[in-house]
Amino acid sequence: MQRLPSPDAHWRDSARPAMLWLIDARSTFPLLLFLTHIRIWTFVVALSVIVFFSVLNHYGFNFQVFSRWIRALLAGKRKLSNPWWI
């Protein structure tokens, strides 16, 4: 039986990130690492990474946006137009 798309579906829905229940699918990559090296510390690392990405997703960030936000915080408000070596 072929599933037809919903009549309410829109092309903009195609840009949504893949989710595994409530977890972003990109954050489950550490589980693959855990399955290749099954130890308690790799499980803890994988679980903490998944929790970290879930918290970011809850606040509306993804990792790329979060890293840009951290870079902007570290750079400060003053931006120089000339390189420091000139």
Buried (B, 14 or more C-beta within 10 A) or exposed (E): EEEEEEEEEEEEEEEEEEEEEEBBEBBBEBBEEBEEEEEEEBBEBBEEBBEBBEEBBEEEBBBEEBEEEEEEEEEEEEEEEEEEEE
